[in-house]
């Protein structure tokens, strides 16, 4: 049986809501939709999505290996996806997230031309 959002702690919803506000504040061109059961943000292609786990929330960047990450905050071992991990609201670095979202938009714009 798969987990639904109601199976996770309320603090996860607070983290998700804060991430959503930050992501959507980067550009009016970003559209939120639901893919794979999770909030997914698109702008000229998939940018990122928010996934809740039992003990944390991940912000996945679909092209994380291809976007500029000067602070080296993205983690993961997949071919292209990388993520940030959040256990509390205090883990959220708004400036870093905005830079990564902007970089993801720039990557999508370059590859769509």
N, CA and C atoms as a LAMMPS dump frame, in Angstrom:
ITEM: TIMESTEP
0
ITEM: NUMBER OF ATOMS
339
ITEM: BOX BOUNDS ff ff ff
-5.0000000000000000e+02 5.0000000000000000e+02
-5.0000000000000000e+02 5.0000000000000000e+02
-5.0000000000000000e+02 5.0000000000000000e+02
ITEM: ATOMS id mol type element x y z
1 1 1 N 0.841 -1.176 0
2 1 2 C 0 0 0
3 1 3 C 0.888 1.242 0
4 2 1 N 0.628 2.18 -0.887
5 2 2 C 1.45 3.371 -0.958
6 2 3 C 1 4.394 0.081
7 3 1 N 1.934 5.224 0.459
8 3 2 C 1.652 6.26 1.448
9 3 3 C 0.975 7.434 0.767
10 4 1 N 0.041 8.044 1.475
11 4 2 C -0.582 9.275 1.017
12 4 3 C -0.093 10.412 1.885
13 5 1 N -0.348 11.646 1.461
14 5 2 C 0.126 12.792 2.229
15 5 3 C -0.378 12.771 3.662
16 6 1 N -1.583 12.275 3.899
17 6 2 C -2.135 12.273 5.251
18 6 3 C -1.382 11.319 6.174
19 7 1 N -0.534 10.452 5.616
20 7 2 C 0.243 9.514 6.417
21 7 3 C 1.521 10.143 6.98
22 8 1 N 1.837 11.366 6.588
23 8 2 C 3.067 12.004 7.008
24 8 3 C 2.78 13.113 8.017
25 9 1 N 3.79 13.464 8.813
26 9 2 C 3.595 14.483 9.845
27 9 3 C 3.192 15.834 9.265
28 10 1 N 2.443 16.61 10.061
29 10 2 C 2.021 17.944 9.634
30 10 3 C 3.208 18.834 9.294
31 11 1 N 4.342 18.621 9.99
32 11 2 C 5.517 19.453 9.708
33 11 3 C 5.946 19.299 8.258
34 12 1 N 5.682 18.145 7.659
35 12 2 C 6.021 17.956 6.253
36 12 3 C 5.192 18.882 5.366
37 13 1 N 3.925 19.08 5.721
38 13 2 C 3.076 19.988 4.945
39 13 3 C 3.575 21.418 5.067
40 14 1 N 4.058 21.786 6.243
41 14 2 C 4.613 23.133 6.424
42 14 3 C 5.848 23.316 5.551
43 15 1 N 6.698 22.314 5.511
44 15 2 C 7.892 22.369 4.663
45 15 3 C 7.473 22.455 3.202
46 16 1 N 6.531 21.602 2.795
47 16 2 C 6.058 21.612 1.407
48 16 3 C 5.486 22.969 1.033
49 17 1 N 4.681 23.55 1.901
50 17 2 C 4.067 24.846 1.6
51 17 3 C 5.105 25.952 1.468
52 18 1 N 6.115 25.931 2.327
53 18 2 C 7.171 26.947 2.232
54 18 3 C 7.96 26.77 0.94
55 19 1 N 8.306 25.532 0.601
56 19 2 C 9.024 25.281 -0.655
57 19 3 C 8.196 25.748 -1.844
58 20 1 N 6.912 25.458 -1.829
59 20 2 C 6.011 25.861 -2.916
60 20 3 C 6.053 27.385 -3.092
61 21 1 N 5.934 28.116 -1.993
62 21 2 C 5.941 29.584 -2.073
63 21 3 C 7.256 30.093 -2.671
64 22 1 N 8.358 29.509 -2.24
65 22 2 C 9.676 29.932 -2.744
66 22 3 C 9.784 29.654 -4.241
67 23 1 N 9.446 28.458 -4.646
68 23 2 C 9.562 28.069 -6.063
69 23 3 C 8.703 28.97 -6.947
70 24 1 N 7.45 29.155 -6.57
71 24 2 C 6.536 29.955 -7.392
72 24 3 C 6.913 31.432 -7.417
73 25 1 N 7.667 31.901 -6.414
74 25 2 C 8.073 33.309 -6.382
75 25 3 C 9.192 33.621 -7.375
76 26 1 N 9.839 32.598 -7.905
77 26 2 C 10.982 32.812 -8.799
78 26 3 C 10.542 33.366 -10.151
79 27 1 N 9.434 32.884 -10.676
80 27 2 C 8.985 33.323 -12.001
81 27 3 C 7.478 33.112 -12.147
82 28 1 N 6.836 34.078 -12.784
83 28 2 C 5.4 33.944 -13.072
84 28 3 C 5.141 32.869 -14.118
85 29 1 N 6.179 32.417 -14.805
86 29 2 C 6.031 31.396 -15.842
87 29 3 C 6.006 29.968 -15.291
88 30 1 N 6.312 29.811 -14.015
89 30 2 C 6.307 28.479 -13.4
90 30 3 C 4.867 28.045 -13.143
91 31 1 N 4.558 26.832 -13.553
92 31 2 C 3.22 26.266 -13.361
93 31 3 C 3.341 25.069 -12.436
94 32 1 N 2.448 24.999 -11.465
95 32 2 C 2.406 23.841 -10.575
96 32 3 C 1.366 22.849 -11.084
97 33 1 N 1.733 21.596 -11.098
98 33 2 C 0.838 20.519 -11.495
99 33 3 C 1.116 19.329 -10.577
100 34 1 N 0.444 18.244 -10.797
101 34 2 C 0.717 17.03 -10.034
102 34 3 C 1.162 15.948 -11.016
103 35 1 N 2.341 15.419 -10.781
104 35 2 C 2.866 14.301 -11.571
105 35 3 C 3.404 13.274 -10.587
106 36 1 N 3.19 12.021 -10.872
107 36 2 C 3.65 10.939 -10.01
108 36 3 C 3.099 11.073 -8.587
109 37 1 N 1.967 11.774 -8.449
110 37 2 C 1.321 11.949 -7.156
111 37 3 C 1.883 13.066 -6.302
112 38 1 N 2.814 13.854 -6.835
113 38 2 C 3.46 14.903 -6.047
114 38 3 C 3.421 16.239 -6.764
115 39 1 N 3.448 17.356 -6.013
116 39 2 C 3.495 18.671 -6.644
117 39 3 C 4.748 18.796 -7.496
118 40 1 N 4.539 19.143 -8.745
119 40 2 C 5.63 19.241 -9.716
120 40 3 C 5.553 20.612 -10.379
121 41 1 N 6.7 21.219 -10.561
122 41 2 C 6.77 22.574 -11.09
123 41 3 C 7.434 22.537 -12.456
124 42 1 N 6.767 23.162 -13.436
125 42 2 C 7.239 23.12 -14.808
126 42 3 C 7.392 24.529 -15.372
127 43 1 N 8.358 24.673 -16.253
128 43 2 C 8.575 25.912 -16.996
129 43 3 C 9.438 25.514 -18.19
130 44 1 N 8.816 25.358 -19.341
131 44 2 C 9.531 24.864 -20.522
132 44 3 C 10.061 23.459 -20.275
133 45 1 N 9.336 22.682 -19.501
134 45 2 C 9.749 21.335 -19.117
135 45 3 C 9.735 21.199 -17.604
136 46 1 N 9.947 20.003 -17.123
137 46 2 C 9.96 19.761 -15.681
138 46 3 C 11.148 20.467 -15.031
139 47 1 N 10.872 21.165 -13.911
140 47 2 C 11.928 21.805 -13.131
141 47 3 C 12.257 20.963 -11.904
142 48 1 N 11.238 20.811 -11.044
143 48 2 C 11.46 20.145 -9.767
144 48 3 C 10.124 19.643 -9.228
145 49 1 N 10.21 18.763 -8.223
146 49 2 C 9.002 18.363 -7.522
147 49 3 C 9.309 18.157 -6.045
148 50 1 N 8.256 18.184 -5.247
149 50 2 C 8.364 18.039 -3.799
150 50 3 C 7.805 16.674 -3.437
151 51 1 N 8.618 15.879 -2.746
152 51 2 C 8.206 14.533 -2.367
153 51 3 C 8.371 14.368 -0.861
154 52 1 N 7.297 13.931 -0.218
155 52 2 C 7.33 13.694 1.223
156 52 3 C 7.678 12.241 1.512
157 53 1 N 8.572 12.068 2.464
158 53 2 C 8.932 10.751 2.977
159 53 3 C 8.582 10.707 4.458
160 54 1 N 8.759 9.58 5.078
161 54 2 C 8.372 9.418 6.482
162 54 3 C 9.072 10.432 7.396
163 55 1 N 10.37 10.625 7.191
164 55 2 C 11.134 11.464 8.107
165 55 3 C 11.692 12.738 7.496
166 56 1 N 11.368 13.003 6.232
167 56 2 C 11.894 14.202 5.59
168 56 3 C 11.118 14.512 4.311
169 57 1 N 11.469 15.639 3.72
170 57 2 C 10.895 16.072 2.445
171 57 3 C 12.058 16.325 1.487
172 58 1 N 11.934 15.851 0.262
173 58 2 C 12.945 16.114 -0.768
174 58 3 C 12.401 17.091 -1.795
175 59 1 N 13.269 17.958 -2.252
176 59 2 C 12.995 18.791 -3.414
177 59 3 C 13.878 18.246 -4.525
178 60 1 N 13.261 17.531 -5.476
179 60 2 C 13.988 16.897 -6.574
180 60 3 C 14.117 17.864 -7.745
181 61 1 N 15.319 17.973 -8.285
182 61 2 C 15.546 18.736 -9.509
183 61 3 C 15.793 17.728 -10.621
184 62 1 N 14.921 17.733 -11.615
185 62 2 C 14.958 16.723 -12.67
186 62 3 C 16.276 16.711 -13.438
187 63 1 N 16.859 17.893 -13.647
188 63 2 C 18.133 17.995 -14.359
189 63 3 C 19.232 18.476 -13.413
190 64 1 N 19.21 17.957 -12.214
191 64 2 C 20.125 18.404 -11.174
192 64 3 C 21.596 18.266 -11.512
193 65 1 N 21.954 17.296 -12.339
194 65 2 C 23.36 17.142 -12.724
195 65 3 C 23.759 18.145 -13.8
196 66 1 N 22.779 18.8 -14.394
197 66 2 C 23.051 19.688 -15.524
198 66 3 C 22.891 21.169 -15.186
199 67 1 N 22.404 21.473 -13.978
200 67 2 C 22.187 22.874 -13.624
201 67 3 C 23.327 23.376 -12.747
202 68 1 N 23.484 24.695 -12.706
203 68 2 C 24.53 25.328 -11.917
204 68 3 C 24.208 25.187 -10.426
205 69 1 N 25.128 24.619 -9.676
206 69 2 C 24.986 24.412 -8.232
207 69 3 C 26.28 24.84 -7.549
208 70 1 N 26.575 26.159 -7.538
209 70 2 C 27.863 26.628 -7.024
210 70 3 C 28.087 26.303 -5.549
211 71 1 N 27.026 26.194 -4.786
212 71 2 C 27.164 25.884 -3.358
213 71 3 C 27.266 24.378 -3.098
214 72 1 N 27.128 23.579 -4.154
215 72 2 C 27.219 22.111 -4.057
216 72 3 C 26.27 21.544 -2.993
217 73 1 N 25.029 22.001 -3.041
218 73 2 C 24.018 21.558 -2.08
219 73 3 C 23.218 20.354 -2.568
220 74 1 N 23.162 20.161 -3.888
221 74 2 C 22.384 19.055 -4.437
222 74 3 C 23.099 17.724 -4.188
223 75 1 N 22.314 16.724 -3.821
224 75 2 C 22.874 15.392 -3.563
225 75 3 C 22.108 14.356 -4.37
226 76 1 N 22.713 13.178 -4.504
227 76 2 C 22.069 12.082 -5.216
228 76 3 C 23.06 11.405 -6.136
229 77 1 N 22.658 10.235 -6.62
230 77 2 C 23.558 9.449 -7.452
231 77 3 C 22.943 9.052 -8.792
232 78 1 N 21.754 9.531 -9.085
233 78 2 C 21.096 9.175 -10.337
234 78 3 C 21.77 9.79 -11.544
235 79 1 N 21.336 9.372 -12.715
236 79 2 C 21.925 9.849 -13.968
237 79 3 C 21.753 11.359 -14.136
238 80 1 N 20.578 11.896 -13.78
239 80 2 C 20.368 13.328 -13.961
240 80 3 C 19.706 14.008 -12.762
241 81 1 N 18.894 13.299 -11.989
242 81 2 C 18.17 13.924 -10.883
243 81 3 C 19.067 14.096 -9.663
244 82 1 N 18.883 15.234 -8.999
245 82 2 C 19.524 15.519 -7.718
246 82 3 C 18.469 16.138 -6.805
247 83 1 N 18.752 16.166 -5.505
248 83 2 C 17.749 16.678 -4.582
249 83 3 C 18.363 17.409 -3.401
250 84 1 N 17.504 18.182 -2.739
251 84 2 C 17.789 18.777 -1.438
252 84 3 C 16.897 18.056 -0.445
253 85 1 N 17.371 17.87 0.782
254 85 2 C 16.628 17.151 1.811
255 85 3 C 16.324 18.096 2.968
256 86 1 N 15.075 18.052 3.456
257 86 2 C 14.641 18.929 4.543
258 86 3 C 13.955 18.109 5.627
259 87 1 N 14.42 18.287 6.86
260 87 2 C 13.77 17.646 8.007
261 87 3 C 12.978 18.646 8.834
262 88 1 N 13.378 19.922 8.758
263 88 2 C 12.681 20.98 9.496
264 88 3 C 12.585 22.217 8.608
265 89 1 N 11.734 23.156 8.991
266 89 2 C 11.643 24.418 8.269
267 89 3 C 12.975 25.163 8.288
268 90 1 N 13.724 25.003 9.369
269 90 2 C 15.016 25.688 9.483
270 90 3 C 16.043 25.194 8.478
271 91 1 N 15.83 24.02 7.904
272 91 2 C 16.741 23.487 6.892
273 91 3 C 16.61 24.207 5.55
274 92 1 N 15.55 24.971 5.384
275 92 2 C 15.264 25.61 4.095
276 92 3 C 16.09 26.879 3.929
277 93 1 N 16.917 26.902 2.895
278 93 2 C 17.722 28.064 2.536
279 93 3 C 17.08 28.686 1.292
280 94 1 N 16.277 29.709 1.506
281 94 2 C 15.494 30.303 0.424
282 94 3 C 16.364 30.8 -0.722
283 95 1 N 17.448 31.457 -0.414
284 95 2 C 18.329 31.992 -1.442
285 95 3 C 18.898 30.877 -2.323
286 96 1 N 19.342 29.813 -1.705
287 96 2 C 19.897 28.676 -2.442
288 96 3 C 18.84 28.048 -3.35
289 97 1 N 17.638 27.862 -2.839
290 97 2 C 16.56 27.251 -3.627
291 97 3 C 16.215 28.124 -4.828
292 98 1 N 16.116 29.427 -4.607
293 98 2 C 15.804 30.336 -5.719
294 98 3 C 16.867 30.266 -6.804
295 99 1 N 18.133 30.211 -6.41
296 99 2 C 19.217 30.118 -7.394
297 99 3 C 19.12 28.824 -8.194
298 100 1 N 18.817 27.73 -7.517
299 100 2 C 18.703 26.444 -8.21
300 100 3 C 17.509 26.424 -9.159
301 101 1 N 16.387 26.995 -8.734
302 101 2 C 15.205 27.047 -9.603
303 101 3 C 15.498 27.916 -10.83
304 102 1 N 16.148 29.055 -10.619
305 102 2 C 16.516 29.912 -11.757
306 102 3 C 17.438 29.171 -12.714
307 103 1 N 18.388 28.447 -12.166
308 103 2 C 19.314 27.68 -12.995
309 103 3 C 18.579 26.593 -13.776
310 104 1 N 17.602 25.957 -13.143
311 104 2 C 16.809 24.929 -13.823
312 104 3 C 15.988 25.542 -14.96
313 105 1 N 15.446 26.731 -14.74
314 105 2 C 14.696 27.417 -15.801
315 105 3 C 15.631 27.75 -16.959
316 106 1 N 16.809 28.276 -16.639
317 106 2 C 17.787 28.616 -17.687
318 106 3 C 18.175 27.371 -18.486
319 107 1 N 18.378 26.26 -17.785
320 107 2 C 18.72 25.013 -18.486
321 107 3 C 17.587 24.61 -19.428
322 108 1 N 16.349 24.623 -18.926
323 108 2 C 15.209 24.237 -19.768
324 108 3 C 15.08 25.169 -20.974
325 109 1 N 15.282 26.455 -20.758
326 109 2 C 15.171 27.416 -21.866
327 109 3 C 16.244 27.159 -22.921
328 110 1 N 17.459 26.843 -22.49
329 110 2 C 18.545 26.555 -23.44
330 110 3 C 18.266 25.297 -24.247
331 111 1 N 17.716 24.291 -23.603
332 111 2 C 17.516 23.005 -24.284
333 111 3 C 16.247 22.981 -25.119
334 112 1 N 15.375 23.953 -24.946
335 112 2 C 14.129 24.005 -25.713
336 112 3 C 14.245 24.877 -26.952
337 113 1 N 15.348 25.583 -27.093
338 113 2 C 15.507 26.505 -28.247
339 113 3 C 15.82 25.765 -29.516
